[in-house]
Amino acid sequence: MTTNNPLSSETSEKHITISETKTDSVYGCSPYNRTIEDHINMGVVNLDKPAGPTSHEVTAWVRDILGLAKAGHSGSLDPKVTGVQPIMLGKATKVISALRLSGKEYICLMRLHDEVPERQVIRTCKEFTGPIYQLPPIKSAVKRALRVRTIYYLDVLEIDGRSVLMRVGCEAGTYIRKLCHDIGEVLGCGGNMQQLRRTGTGPFNEDTVVTLHDLKDAYMVWKEDGNETELRKMIRPMEEGLSHLARIVIRDSAVDAICHGASLAVPGIASLDVGIVKGDLVCLFTSKGEAVATCRASMNTGEIRETTSGIAAITERVIMDADVYPRGWKARSSLDG
């Protein structure tokens, strides 16, 4: 079953085989066996953003440290906010949107404007789980219109007088500052966000964060001494930034057609996650674990298992370069395996 927790790196409880397939070692390679140059240019840094600079500033610093033409972050954090800030590098910027829309987790310190009984605070916070209405703050990067955002969980960790420490798992685009304000309004005393740290974005959490200083040191060790060990640890394959999506593994013969924009037909599938639902955003991988494209599922897992033809997924964003794998198709709009 596809996970209901958008912050989990586990996309499913089970991955099922549709047909046996072999992969040719001549073409492509495991994401963990790329040359260091390709590793950097197709990687992601799970940066521990410091307080002070904007998300755009730290992204530019990472880009410049690594000598890249481009880099992109997975969702803005206010200058004062710290924490998990995945930054896609080089070619990996193609998949920013998939990570940007993933769930987020925060540790928030909320300050109430008057003391309220702890039981009432906890009860009110629980009422804010599930879909909620939010009107973005006046100072925000989006159009100020009422919208619905989902709070997956809101755990009160500690209450000390007017200070409330809580862990919040939420849909992308949720404003925690506004959440604190609204909780204060319901409590009748008012409230504001005092401190905030992001602890999770999709599959990334604090366990793998690196600092700007550590990244710079690792890069210089590689450049000056030729030792790439630490740099490989700090830069992860971009595929790790897609591990929260449902996964379909495709045959080698299907790869190049997908890279040219073809849709995925059932005969091109080697295996897939259970629980895929029509309309889900899924990621196609080679048998070696390389990301090929993100697609929109046009069949459920059950339907794919029960048929031998038809379009299983519509390609939305091609990730892999064309001609990495040999052509195994004729010129047409979709792949038949």
C-alpha positions in Angstrom: 0.0 0.0 0.0 1.3 3.4 -0.9 2.2 5.4 2.2 -0.3 7.9 3.7 2.6 9.8 5.3 4.1 12.2 2.8 7.1 12.6 5.1 8.1 9.0 4.9 10.9 7.7 2.6 9.1 4.4 2.3 6.9 4.5 -0.8 5.1 1.2 -0.2 5.0 -1.9 2.0 5.6 -4.1 -1.1 7.1 -3.9 -4.6 5.8 -6.5 -7.0 7.4 -8.1 -10.1 5.4 -8.0 -13.3 7.9 -9.8 -15.5 11.5 -10.9 -15.2 14.0 -8.7 -17.0 17.7 -8.3 -17.4 19.8 -5.1 -17.5 22.9 -4.6 -19.7 25.8 -3.3 -17.7 27.1 -1.5 -20.8 24.4 1.1 -20.4 23.8 3.5 -17.5 25.0 2.7 -14.0 23.9 2.7 -10.4 23.4 6.2 -9.0 26.0 5.3 -6.4 28.6 4.4 -9.1 28.6 7.6 -11.1 31.8 9.5 -11.6 32.3 12.3 -9.0 31.6 14.9 -11.6 28.2 13.3 -12.5 27.6 12.6 -8.9 27.7 16.3 -8.2 25.8 17.4 -11.3 23.0 14.8 -10.6 23.0 15.2 -6.8 21.1 16.7 -3.9 22.5 18.3 -0.7 20.4 18.1 2.4 21.5 21.4 3.8 21.1 22.6 7.3 20.0 26.1 6.6 21.3 28.6 9.2 19.3 31.6 10.5 19.9 34.8 8.7 20.2 34.3 4.9 17.3 33.5 2.6 16.8 30.2 1.0 17.8 31.7 -2.4 21.0 33.0 -0.9 22.1 29.7 0.6 21.2 27.9 -2.7 23.4 30.4 -4.6 26.3 29.7 -2.1 26.0 26.0 -2.6 26.0 26.5 -6.4 29.1 28.6 -6.2 30.9 26.3 -3.8 30.5 23.4 -6.2 31.2 25.4 -9.3 27.8 24.6 -10.9 25.8 26.6 -13.4 22.5 26.0 -11.5 21.0 24.7 -8.3 17.5 25.0 -6.8 15.9 24.6 -3.4 12.8 22.6 -2.5 10.8 25.3 -0.8 11.5 28.6 0.8 12.3 29.1 4.5 12.1 32.6 6.1 15.5 34.0 6.9 15.1 33.4 10.6 14.0 29.8 10.1 16.6 27.0 10.3 16.7 23.4 9.3 16.2 20.9 6.4 16.7 22.6 3.0 17.3 20.1 0.3 19.1 21.7 -2.7 19.0 20.0 -6.1 22.2 20.4 -8.1 22.8 20.8 -11.9 20.6 18.3 -13.9 18.8 17.3 -10.7 17.0 20.7 -10.7 14.6 18.9 -13.1 12.9 17.1 -10.2 12.6 20.1 -7.8 8.8 20.3 -8.3 8.4 16.7 -7.1 10.2 17.4 -3.9 8.8 20.9 -3.4 5.2 19.4 -3.3 6.2 16.8 -0.7 5.1 17.0 3.0 7.0 19.0 5.5 7.7 18.6 9.3 8.5 21.4 11.7 9.4 21.9 15.3 7.7 25.1 16.4 7.8 27.2 19.6 4.5 29.0 19.9 4.0 31.9 22.4 0.5 32.4 23.7 -0.4 35.9 24.8 -1.9 34.6 28.1 -1.8 31.5 30.1 -4.3 28.8 29.2 -4.9 25.4 31.0 -2.7 22.7 29.4 -5.6 20.4 28.7 -7.3 23.2 26.7 -4.2 23.9 24.7 -3.7 20.2 23.8 -7.4 19.7 22.9 -7.4 22.8 20.7 -4.2 21.8 18.9 -5.7 18.4 18.1 -8.6 20.2 16.4 -6.2 21.6 13.9 -5.3 18.2 12.4 -6.8 17.3 9.0 -7.8 19.8 6.4 -7.8 23.4 7.5 -8.4 26.7 5.9 -5.6 29.2 5.7 -5.3 32.7 4.4 -1.6 33.3 3.7 0.0 36.2 5.6 0.2 39.6 4.0 3.9 39.1 3.6 4.0 35.9 1.5 5.2 34.7 -1.8 1.8 33.6 -3.0 -1.5 35.2 -3.9 -3.4 36.0 -0.7 -6.5 33.8 -1.1 -8.2 31.4 1.2 -7.0 27.8 0.6 -7.1 24.4 2.2 -4.0 22.8 3.6 -3.7 19.4 5.4 -2.1 19.0 8.9 -1.0 15.4 9.1 -0.2 15.5 12.7 0.3 18.2 15.4 1.9 16.9 18.6 2.3 19.1 21.6 5.7 18.2 23.0 6.0 20.5 26.0 4.1 23.4 27.6 5.9 25.9 29.9 3.6 28.7 30.9 2.8 30.6 27.7 5.3 28.7 25.6 4.1 25.7 23.7 6.6 23.4 21.9 5.0 21.3 19.1 5.9 19.1 16.2 3.8 19.7 13.0 3.6 17.5 9.9 1.9 19.3 7.1 1.2 19.7 3.4 3.5 21.8 1.4 2.5 25.5 1.4 1.3 25.5 5.0 2.1 28.6 6.9 3.1 27.7 10.5 3.1 31.4 11.5 -0.5 31.6 10.5 -1.2 28.3 12.2 0.0 29.7 15.5 -2.1 32.8 15.0 -5.2 30.8 14.4 -4.6 28.5 17.4 -4.3 31.6 19.5 -7.5 32.9 18.1 -9.4 29.7 18.9 -7.9 29.7 22.5 -9.2 33.3 22.9 -5.8 34.6 24.1 -3.9 35.2 20.8 -0.6 33.6 19.9 2.4 33.9 17.6 5.2 31.8 16.3 8.4 32.5 18.3 10.9 30.0 16.8 10.7 27.5 13.9 12.9 24.8 12.6 12.1 22.5 9.6 13.0 18.9 10.5 11.7 17.1 7.4 11.0 17.6 3.7 9.6 14.5 1.9 12.3 11.8 2.4 14.8 14.1 4.0 15.2 14.7 7.7 17.8 15.9 10.2 19.8 12.6 10.2 21.5 13.6 6.9 21.8 17.4 7.1 25.2 19.0 6.3 26.4 22.5 6.9 27.8 25.0 4.3 31.2 24.8 6.0 31.3 21.0 5.9 30.3 21.0 2.2 33.0 23.6 1.4 35.7 21.6 3.3 34.7 18.3 1.6 34.8 20.0 -1.9 38.3 21.5 -1.2 39.6 18.1 0.0 38.5 16.6 -3.3 39.9 19.4 -5.4 43.3 19.6 -3.6 43.9 16.0 -2.5 41.7 14.0 -4.9 39.8 12.4 -2.0 36.1 12.3 -2.9 34.9 10.2 0.0 33.4 13.0 2.2 32.0 14.8 -0.7 30.1 11.7 -1.8 28.6 11.5 1.6 27.4 15.1 1.6 26.0 15.0 -1.9 23.4 12.3 -2.3 22.1 10.9 -5.7 19.0 12.8 -6.8 17.1 9.5 -6.7 17.1 9.8 -2.9 15.0 13.0 -3.4 12.4 11.0 -5.2 12.1 8.0 -2.8 8.8 9.4 -1.4 7.1 8.8 -4.8 5.5 5.5 -5.8 8.0 3.6 -8.0 7.8 1.8 -11.3 10.8 0.0 -12.6 11.0 -0.2 -16.4 12.8 -2.5 -18.9 16.0 -1.3 -20.5 14.2 -1.4 -23.9 11.7 1.2 -22.6 14.1 3.7 -21.2 15.1 5.7 -24.3 11.5 6.0 -25.6 10.5 7.5 -22.2 13.5 9.9 -22.5 12.1 11.1 -25.8 8.7 11.8 -24.2 6.8 8.6 -24.8 4.1 7.4 -22.5 4.7 4.2 -20.6 2.8 1.1 -21.8 2.3 -2.0 -19.7 4.7 -4.2 -21.6 7.6 -1.8 -20.7 7.1 -2.4 -16.9 9.3 -4.8 -15.0 8.0 -4.2 -11.5 6.0 -1.6 -9.5 4.8 -0.6 -6.0 1.4 -1.9 -4.9 -1.2 0.7 -4.1 -0.7 3.0 -7.0 -3.9 4.8 -7.8 -4.9 6.4 -11.1 -3.8 10.0 -11.0 -0.8 9.5 -8.6 2.5 11.1 -9.4 4.9 8.2 -9.9 8.6 7.9 -10.7 10.1 5.6 -13.3 13.4 4.0 -12.6 15.8 1.7 -14.5 16.7 -1.7 -13.1 19.9 -0.1 -11.9 18.0 2.4 -9.8 18.4 5.5 -12.1 15.5 8.0 -12.3 14.1 8.2 -15.8 11.0 10.4 -15.5 8.1 11.4 -13.4 4.7 10.4 -14.7 1.0 10.5 -13.9 -0.4 7.1 -13.4 -3.3 6.3 -15.8 -3.9 2.8 -14.3 -4.1 1.4 -10.8 -1.6 -1.3 -9.7 -4.3 -3.9 -10.0 -5.2 -2.9 -13.5 -1.5 -3.1 -14.6 -1.2 -6.6 -13.2 -4.3 -7.8 -15.0 -3.6 -6.6 -18.5 -0.8 -6.9 -21.1 -1.5 -3.7 -23.0 -2.5 -0.1 -22.7 -0.9 3.1 -21.3 0.0 2.8 -17.7 1.4 6.3 -17.1 1.7 9.6 -18.9 5.2 11.2 -18.9 5.2 14.6 -17.3 8.9 15.4 -16.7 11.8 13.6 -18.3 14.9 13.3 -16.0 17.4 11.1 -17.8 19.2 12.3 -20.9 18.2 10.6 -24.2 20.6 8.0 -25.7 22.0 6.8 -22.4 20.2 3.5 -23.2 19.9 2.1 -26.7 16.8 2.7 -28.8 14.4 -0.2 -28.5 11.5 1.4 -30.2 10.2 2.8 -33.5 9.0 6.4 -33.9 5.5 6.5 -32.3 3.8 8.2 -29.4 3.9 5.4 -26.9 5.9 2.4 -26.0 4.8 -1.1 -26.4 7.8 -2.8 -24.9 
